[in-house]
Amino acid sequence: MAKKVALLVGGWSAEREVSLNKGKAVEKALIEGGYDVTTIDVTKDLNKLIEALTPKPDAVFNNLYGTGGEDGTIQAVLDMLEIPYTHSPMRASAIAMDKPLTKALAGTVGIPSAYGVLSTKEEVLKGHVMEPPYVVKPPREGSSVGIRLIMENDNQKALDEESWTFGDEVLVEKYVSGRELTVAILDGKAQAVTEIIAKTKFFDYEAKYEDQTTEYIMPAKIPETTTNLALEYAERLYTLLGCKGLARCDFRYDESQGEKALFLLEINTQPGCTPESIGPSQVIYNGTSFVALCAHLIETASCQRNEVKLSQKDENRLSA
């Protein structure tokens, strides 16, 4: 009998439409892989979601992005329901979504990132928190949502008060010039390095999902030492946070800084999932088809409740 899989798409974040569109490729691949697939359009209605997941499927393919989908929220729900799911568990997802926390933890294992400060919306609206050029971004969003680059002599404000819907905290980071690199990690193993050449100011939401002129070069034409360092950093951070399945690390590469040229931007625990998306394309580059990748993610799906088992000694200690 075919394994029953629930494919979660949609959600309520700014990336809802991206999830719905990319979910079609995952659905097709899972069906080709021989799975019995039920696609669920997720909203904030928890009762409706639980009803859609009853009876329990054998596994959930989590294809939700942004708030609610990759920040630990849906992971916690699935843990409580004891349904195995793809990608990273709750804690890793929550930490990775929190950019300031990720940067701080990365620094403890020797992974550099751009200098940044966590400011209030009010402080940023008053004027420059640091000397330009710098980047303003929501501290807990994905897909470059809400990011604004402030260059020297720019007339634009650092923040648009009316369109800023990401809370009172604002992450302000020193802008690192150079090239954009990204590394996919599958089951703890870094796959390749892709260089992203965006025609916009940087690899923002428009460049990712709307601008058809963005170029992706794989493998990136960079020194071997830089390639190896990017792969090493990606694996190191993935392991540190406790990620699972497929993830992706983004970096800036400033050639002018010699050996210290690589700076972490973020780690994405729910990277785009189509054959053309950066993460899967690197896995495909290494010889695995997209159908096989989706099947692998299902077959290795897990949930925290099934994984954390107290030993008899621990149980006795806690009940004492």
C-alpha positions as CSV (number, residue, x, y, z in Angstrom):
1,M,0.0,0.0,0.0
2,A,1.3,3.5,-0.9
3,K,2.5,5.6,2.0
4,K,0.0,8.4,2.8
5,V,1.6,11.9,2.6
6,A,0.1,15.2,3.6
7,L,1.6,18.1,1.6
8,L,1.3,21.4,3.5
9,V,1.2,24.5,1.3
10,G,0.0,28.1,1.6
11,G,0.2,29.4,5.1
12,W,-0.3,33.0,6.2
13,S,3.1,34.6,5.7
14,A,4.2,37.0,3.0
15,E,5.4,34.0,1.1
16,R,2.0,32.3,0.8
17,E,1.9,32.5,-3.0
18,V,5.4,31.2,-3.3
19,S,4.5,28.2,-1.2
20,L,1.4,27.5,-3.3
21,N,3.3,27.7,-6.6
22,K,6.3,25.6,-5.6
23,G,4.0,23.1,-3.9
24,K,2.8,22.0,-7.3
25,A,6.2,20.7,-8.2
26,V,6.5,18.8,-4.9
27,E,3.0,17.3,-5.4
28,K,3.9,16.1,-8.9
29,A,7.2,14.6,-7.7
30,L,5.6,12.8,-4.7
31,I,2.9,11.3,-6.9
32,E,5.6,10.2,-9.4
33,G,7.4,8.6,-6.4
34,G,4.4,6.4,-5.7
35,Y,3.0,8.2,-2.7
36,D,-0.7,8.8,-1.9
37,V,-0.7,12.6,-1.6
38,T,-3.2,14.9,0.0
39,T,-2.5,18.6,-0.4
40,I,-3.6,20.9,2.4
41,D,-3.9,24.7,2.1
42,V,-2.9,25.8,5.6
43,T,-4.4,28.8,7.3
44,K,-4.4,30.0,10.9
45,D,-7.4,27.7,11.6
46,L,-5.8,25.0,13.8
47,N,-9.0,23.0,14.1
48,K,-9.3,22.9,10.3
49,L,-5.7,21.7,10.0
50,I,-6.1,18.9,12.6
51,E,-9.3,17.8,10.8
52,A,-7.4,17.7,7.5
53,L,-4.7,15.6,9.2
54,T,-7.2,13.1,10.5
55,P,-6.7,10.2,10.1
56,K,-3.0,10.8,10.5
57,P,-0.9,10.5,7.4
58,D,2.3,8.5,7.5
59,A,4.3,11.7,7.0
60,V,3.9,15.4,6.3
61,F,5.9,17.2,3.6
62,N,6.3,20.7,5.0
63,N,6.2,23.2,2.0
64,L,5.4,26.2,4.1
65,Y,7.7,29.3,4.1
66,G,8.0,32.2,6.4
67,T,6.1,33.0,9.6
68,G,4.2,29.9,10.8
69,G,5.8,27.6,8.4
70,E,9.6,27.7,9.1
71,D,9.8,29.4,12.5
72,G,8.9,26.3,14.6
73,T,5.2,27.0,14.8
74,I,3.9,24.2,12.4
75,Q,6.7,22.0,13.7
76,A,5.4,22.2,17.2
77,V,1.9,21.4,16.1
78,L,3.1,18.3,14.2
79,D,5.3,17.3,17.2
80,M,2.2,17.4,19.4
81,L,0.2,15.4,16.9
82,E,3.1,12.9,16.6
83,I,3.2,13.1,12.8
84,P,6.7,12.8,11.2
85,Y,7.5,15.8,9.0
86,T,10.2,16.8,6.6
87,H,13.0,19.4,7.1
88,S,14.2,20.8,10.4
89,P,12.6,20.3,13.9
90,M,11.0,23.0,16.0
91,R,14.0,24.3,17.9
92,A,16.3,24.5,14.9
93,S,13.6,26.1,12.8
94,A,12.9,28.7,15.5
95,I,16.6,29.6,16.0
96,A,17.4,29.7,12.2
97,M,14.4,32.1,11.7
98,D,15.9,34.4,14.4
99,K,18.7,36.2,12.5
100,P,20.4,37.9,15.5
101,L,20.4,34.7,17.5
102,T,21.7,32.7,14.5
103,K,24.5,35.3,14.0
104,A,25.5,35.1,17.7
105,L,25.6,31.3,17.7
106,A,27.5,31.1,14.4
107,G,30.1,33.4,15.9
108,T,30.8,30.9,18.7
109,V,32.0,28.3,16.2
110,G,34.1,30.7,14.1
111,I,31.6,31.6,11.4
112,P,31.8,35.4,10.8
113,S,28.9,37.6,9.8
114,A,28.4,41.3,9.1
115,Y,28.4,43.7,12.1
116,G,24.8,44.3,13.1
117,V,22.7,45.9,15.8
118,L,19.2,45.2,16.9
119,S,17.3,48.5,17.0
120,T,13.8,49.6,17.6
121,K,11.6,50.8,14.7
122,E,11.5,54.3,16.4
123,E,15.3,54.5,16.5
124,V,15.6,53.6,12.8
125,L,12.9,56.1,11.8
126,K,14.8,58.9,13.6
127,G,17.9,58.6,11.4
128,H,21.0,56.5,10.6
129,V,21.7,53.9,13.3
130,M,25.1,53.4,11.7
131,E,27.0,55.0,8.9
132,P,25.9,53.9,5.4
133,P,26.1,51.6,3.5
134,Y,24.0,49.3,5.6
135,V,21.1,46.9,5.3
136,V,17.8,47.1,7.2
137,K,15.9,43.8,7.6
138,P,13.2,42.2,9.8
139,P,15.0,40.0,12.4
140,R,12.6,37.1,11.9
141,E,11.4,36.8,8.3
142,G,12.5,34.7,5.3
143,S,13.1,35.2,1.5
144,S,14.5,38.7,1.9
145,V,11.1,40.0,2.8
146,G,11.2,43.6,4.1
147,I,14.9,44.2,3.4
148,R,16.1,47.6,2.3
149,L,19.7,48.6,1.3
150,I,20.8,52.1,2.3
151,M,23.8,53.4,0.4
152,E,25.8,56.6,0.9
153,N,23.9,59.7,-0.3
154,D,20.7,57.8,-0.6
155,N,17.6,60.0,-0.3
156,Q,15.3,57.2,0.8
157,K,14.4,56.6,4.4
158,A,15.9,53.5,6.1
159,L,12.3,52.4,6.9
160,D,8.9,52.9,5.4
161,E,6.7,53.2,8.4
162,E,3.5,52.4,6.7
163,S,4.8,49.2,4.9
164,W,6.8,47.9,7.9
165,T,4.6,45.2,9.4
166,F,7.3,43.2,11.1
167,G,7.1,44.4,14.7
168,D,9.1,46.9,16.7
169,E,12.5,45.3,16.3
170,V,14.7,46.1,13.3
171,L,18.0,44.4,12.4
172,V,20.5,46.8,11.0
173,E,23.7,45.3,9.4
174,K,26.8,46.8,7.8
175,Y,26.6,46.2,4.1
176,V,29.2,43.7,2.8
177,S,30.1,44.4,-0.8
178,G,31.0,41.5,-3.1
179,R,29.4,38.4,-4.4
180,E,26.4,36.3,-3.2
181,L,27.1,32.6,-2.6
182,T,24.8,29.9,-1.3
183,V,25.3,26.3,-0.2
184,A,22.6,23.6,0.2
185,I,23.0,21.0,2.9
186,L,21.3,17.7,2.9
187,D,21.5,15.4,6.0
188,G,24.5,17.4,7.2
189,K,26.4,17.2,3.9
190,A,27.1,20.4,1.9
191,Q,26.2,19.9,-1.7
192,A,27.8,22.7,-3.8
193,V,28.4,26.4,-4.0
194,T,26.2,28.5,-6.3
195,E,26.8,32.2,-7.1
196,I,23.8,34.4,-7.5
197,I,24.0,37.4,-9.8
198,A,21.0,39.6,-9.3
199,K,20.2,42.5,-11.6
200,T,18.5,44.3,-8.7
201,K,20.6,46.0,-5.9
202,F,20.9,42.6,-4.1
203,F,19.2,39.2,-4.0
204,D,15.9,40.5,-2.7
205,Y,12.4,39.1,-2.9
206,E,12.0,40.5,-6.4
207,A,15.2,38.9,-7.6
208,K,14.3,35.6,-6.1
209,Y,10.7,35.2,-7.4
210,E,9.9,37.9,-10.0
211,D,13.1,38.9,-11.9
212,Q,13.8,36.4,-14.7
213,T,17.2,37.9,-15.3
214,T,18.8,36.6,-12.1
215,E,21.7,34.3,-12.9
216,Y,22.8,31.2,-11.0
217,I,26.3,29.9,-11.6
218,M,27.0,26.4,-10.3
219,P,29.7,25.6,-9.3
220,A,30.6,29.1,-8.4
221,K,33.8,30.4,-10.1
222,I,35.7,31.2,-6.9
223,P,39.0,30.0,-5.4
224,E,39.0,26.4,-4.2
225,T,39.8,27.5,-0.7
226,T,36.7,29.8,-0.6
227,T,34.6,26.9,-1.9
228,N,35.8,24.6,0.8
229,L,35.3,27.2,3.4
230,A,31.7,27.9,2.3
231,L,31.0,24.2,2.4
232,E,32.6,23.8,5.8
233,Y,30.8,26.8,7.3
234,A,27.4,25.5,6.0
235,E,27.9,22.1,7.5
236,R,29.1,23.5,10.8
237,L,26.1,25.8,11.2
238,Y,23.6,23.1,10.1
239,T,25.0,20.7,12.8
240,L,25.2,23.4,15.5
241,L,21.5,24.3,15.1
242,G,20.4,20.7,14.8
243,C,18.9,21.1,11.4
244,K,17.6,18.1,9.4
245,G,16.7,17.3,5.8
246,L,17.4,20.0,3.3
247,A,18.6,23.5,4.3
248,R,20.6,26.3,2.7
249,C,23.2,28.8,3.9
250,D,23.7,32.2,2.2
251,F,27.0,34.1,2.3
252,R,28.6,37.3,1.0
253,Y,32.0,37.0,-0.5
254,D,34.2,40.1,-0.4
255,E,37.3,39.2,-2.4
256,S,39.1,42.4,-1.1
257,Q,39.4,40.9,2.4
258,G,41.6,38.0,1.5
259,E,41.1,34.8,3.6
260,K,38.5,36.5,5.8
261,A,36.3,37.2,2.8
262,L,33.2,35.0,3.6
263,F,30.4,36.3,5.8
264,L,27.2,34.5,6.8
265,L,23.9,36.1,5.9
266,E,21.5,33.4,7.1
267,I,20.5,29.8,7.1
268,N,17.2,28.8,5.6
269,T,15.6,25.6,6.9
270,Q,12.8,25.6,4.3
271,P,14.5,26.4,1.0
272,G,12.5,26.6,-2.2
273,C,11.7,23.1,-3.4
274,T,11.4,22.8,-7.2
275,P,13.9,21.2,-9.6
276,E,15.1,24.7,-10.5
277,S,15.3,26.0,-6.9
278,I,18.9,26.5,-5.6
279,G,18.8,23.8,-2.9
280,P,17.4,20.9,-5.0
281,S,19.4,22.0,-8.1
282,Q,22.6,21.3,-6.1
283,V,21.4,17.9,-5.0
284,I,20.4,17.1,-8.6
285,Y,23.9,18.3,-9.7
286,N,25.3,15.6,-7.5
287,G,23.3,12.9,-9.2
288,T,20.0,12.7,-7.4
289,S,16.7,13.4,-9.2
290,F,14.1,15.7,-7.8
291,V,11.6,12.8,-7.4
292,A,14.3,10.9,-5.5
293,L,15.0,13.9,-3.3
294,C,11.4,14.4,-2.4
295,A,11.1,10.7,-1.6
296,H,14.2,10.8,0.5
297,L,12.8,13.7,2.6
298,I,9.6,11.7,3.2
299,E,11.5,8.5,4.1
300,T,13.7,10.4,6.6
301,A,10.8,12.5,8.1
302,S,10.6,12.5,11.8
303,C,9.0,14.4,14.7
304,Q,10.4,15.4,18.1
305,R,7.9,13.3,20.1
306,N,9.0,10.2,18.4
307,E,12.7,11.0,18.7
308,V,13.0,12.1,22.3
309,K,12.8,8.9,24.4
310,L,13.8,9.1,28.1
311,S,16.0,6.2,29.3
312,Q,14.7,4.2,32.2
313,K,17.4,5.9,34.4
314,D,16.1,9.3,33.4
315,E,12.5,8.4,34.0
316,N,13.4,7.1,37.5
317,R,15.3,10.3,38.2
318,L,12.5,12.5,37.2
319,S,9.9,10.6,39.1
320,A,12.0,10.5,42.3
